[in-house]
Amino acid sequence: MKLKPTKYIWMDGKFVQWKNATVHLITHTLHYGAGAFEGVRFYDTPKGTAVFRLADHTKRLFYSAKAIGVKMPYSQKQINEVVVKLLKKNGVKSGYIRPLVWYGEGHMGVNPKGAPINVAIASWPWGAYLAQESIKMMTSSFIRIHPQSTVADAKINGHYANSIQAVLEVKKKGFDEALFLDYKGNVAEGAAENIFMVKKGVVITPPVGSILPGITRDSIMKLAKDLGYKVIEKTIKLKDLYGADEVFLTGTAAEVVPVRQIDKKTIAKGKVGPVTKALNVAFMDIVAGKNQKYKKWLTYVK
Ligand SMILES: Cc1ncc(COP(=O)(O)O)c(C=O)c1O
């Protein structure tokens, strides 16, 4: 997806012009993939721009950084403050924020010890990620990264080579998004989203272990419970998914996306189901600042 540049990117303590936010070719993470990042959305609300669950994203950024041996040179509070300042300076009302931590210039060899630690935060306007009312998924022949191969629940740059392989594979076959099974053959998640199914009114999602435990996943689970649905985390088989009444994806970029088909199987009648619809509407109200019950999830840019 081609991006529309904004004015500034924050890089290692300074706001620099978008075009000047560059790195050297001999940057450790560029070669070996051990970086950590986040994806955060900000929304236009009646009380101005607000960032959705900023503190939780920053907390996960620090968790992911730690997983690759990085000691963050800033506090979580400082990062949160920088995000707000950046959004103020860029003046965009809604979009996406990308904090990134990487091993920098001048060190090669797999061991990152001694490489400089760099931190940057960019933001840009970003519309719908999957850009359709409902999508078709295909089960990838690649499995989601094995939890004993890496810290699978951290958001580490290199993990996305796994997602990219899967996306390239399914796009070639005309599908919109890849579905990952885990190393046990159970349903894991999408290439960049968590997955939910609804069966007889119960909202079901795979447990943590092989997935990235999404902040949207957590929000939807809380919201669904508050709306009176039974919510359970349990192992899902592909055949359970095929036989679901509804299937949807959640993610910061994707938000809530109904799935109408998986492989050759149309889900229920291929229409957006009532539970998905109710959760989607309620979620979009929350992020748009229209539900005071969840105002603690919003950080206003003032
Ligand atoms: C692999 C993967 N799973 C799940 C998610 C959803 O996580 P979140 O809701 O925190 O954006 C993402 C997106 O960040 C992802 O990349």
The ligand as a Gaussian input file, in Angstrom:
#p B3LYP/6-31G(d) Opt

LIG

0 1
 C        0.242000     -11.502000      13.215000
 C       -0.749000     -10.577000      13.825000
 N       -1.748000     -11.088000      14.552000
 C       -2.678000     -10.293000      15.127000
 C       -2.634000      -8.928000      14.976000
 C       -3.662000      -8.074000      15.634000
 O       -3.107000      -7.390000      16.734000
 P       -3.637000      -5.991000      17.202000
 O       -5.093000      -6.125000      17.409000
 O       -2.908000      -5.718000      18.475000
 O       -3.302000      -5.019000      16.133000
 C       -1.618000      -8.347000      14.211000
 C       -1.531000      -6.893000      14.039000
 O       -0.834000      -6.237000      14.761000
 C       -0.642000      -9.187000      13.638000
 O        0.349000      -8.669000      12.895000

